[in-house]
Amino acid sequence: MKLYTPLSDEEATQAERGEYLSQSLFWVDRPDPGEATDDAIWVEIEVSASEAAQFERPFHEELGYREFELPSEVASRHRAVRITLPGER
C-alpha cells in the first residue's frame, strides 16, 4: 500500500536517501493538502498492508483517510519518492 507524509525539503531529501529521520512520522493512505503547510513536500513510500496495519491509528476516520504512525526505522526501509499532488506545480 502507498503511504504519504508532508516533509520539509531537507527531510524529504533525507527520506529519499533512506536516512533515518529524527522522529516517528504520521503517514496517510490519501494525501490531504489541507493537513500540511503550503511549503510542505509530500513523499510516498510503499509498504505491505500487513506491515502498515500494526502502526495504524484511527485519528481521522471521519476525514476519509487512514493514518499510520511509522517509526523512523520502519519508514527508512522503504524508498521515499517526492510526489506532486493534483493542482500543484
C-alpha positions as CSV (number, residue, x, y, z in Angstrom):
1,M,0.0,0.0,0.0
2,K,1.2,3.5,-0.7
3,L,1.5,5.9,2.3
4,Y,2.2,9.7,2.2
5,T,3.5,12.3,4.5
6,P,4.4,16.0,4.2
7,L,8.0,16.9,4.9
8,S,10.4,19.9,4.7
9,D,12.8,20.0,1.8
10,E,15.6,18.8,4.0
11,E,13.6,15.9,5.5
12,A,12.3,14.9,2.0
13,T,15.9,14.7,0.8
14,Q,16.9,12.5,3.8
15,A,13.9,10.2,3.2
16,E,14.8,9.8,-0.4
17,R,18.3,8.7,0.6
18,G,16.9,6.2,3.1
19,E,18.3,8.1,6.1
20,Y,16.7,7.9,9.5
21,L,14.5,10.9,10.3
22,S,14.7,12.2,13.9
23,Q,11.2,11.0,14.9
24,S,8.2,8.9,14.1
25,L,6.0,10.4,11.4
26,F,2.4,10.2,10.7
27,W,1.7,8.7,7.2
28,V,-1.7,8.6,5.5
29,D,-3.2,6.5,2.7
30,R,-4.5,9.6,0.9
31,P,-2.7,12.9,1.0
32,D,-4.7,15.8,2.1
33,P,-3.1,19.2,1.3
34,G,-5.1,20.9,3.9
35,E,-3.3,18.9,6.6
36,A,0.2,20.4,5.7
37,T,1.9,23.8,5.4
38,D,2.0,25.4,2.0
39,D,5.7,24.7,1.6
40,A,5.5,21.0,2.5
41,I,6.8,18.4,0.2
42,W,4.8,15.3,0.0
43,V,6.6,12.0,-0.2
44,E,5.3,8.5,-0.9
45,I,6.5,5.1,0.3
46,E,5.1,1.7,-0.5
47,V,4.8,-0.8,2.4
48,S,2.9,-4.1,2.7
49,A,-0.6,-3.8,4.2
50,S,0.4,-6.2,7.0
51,E,3.4,-4.1,8.0
52,A,1.4,-0.9,7.9
53,A,-1.5,-2.4,9.9
54,Q,0.5,-2.7,13.1
55,F,1.1,1.1,13.1
56,E,-2.5,2.2,12.1
57,R,-4.0,5.0,14.2
58,P,-7.8,5.8,14.0
59,F,-7.4,9.5,14.5
60,H,-9.1,10.9,11.4
61,E,-11.5,8.3,10.2
62,E,-14.2,11.0,9.6
63,L,-12.0,12.7,7.1
64,G,-11.8,9.7,4.8
65,Y,-8.2,8.6,5.2
66,R,-6.3,6.1,7.3
67,E,-3.4,7.3,9.4
68,F,-0.3,5.4,10.4
69,E,2.5,6.4,12.9
70,L,5.6,4.7,11.5
71,P,8.8,4.7,13.5
72,S,11.7,6.2,11.5
73,E,13.5,2.9,11.3
74,V,10.4,1.3,9.6
75,A,9.9,4.2,7.2
76,S,13.6,4.4,6.2
77,R,13.5,0.8,5.0
78,H,11.2,1.9,2.1
79,R,12.3,4.1,-0.7
80,A,10.7,7.5,-0.4
81,V,9.7,9.4,-3.6
82,R,8.6,13.0,-3.8
83,I,5.2,13.4,-5.4
84,T,3.2,16.3,-6.8
85,L,-0.4,16.5,-5.7
86,P,-3.1,17.3,-8.2
87,G,-3.3,21.1,-8.5
88,E,0.3,21.6,-7.5
89,R,3.1,22.7,-9.8
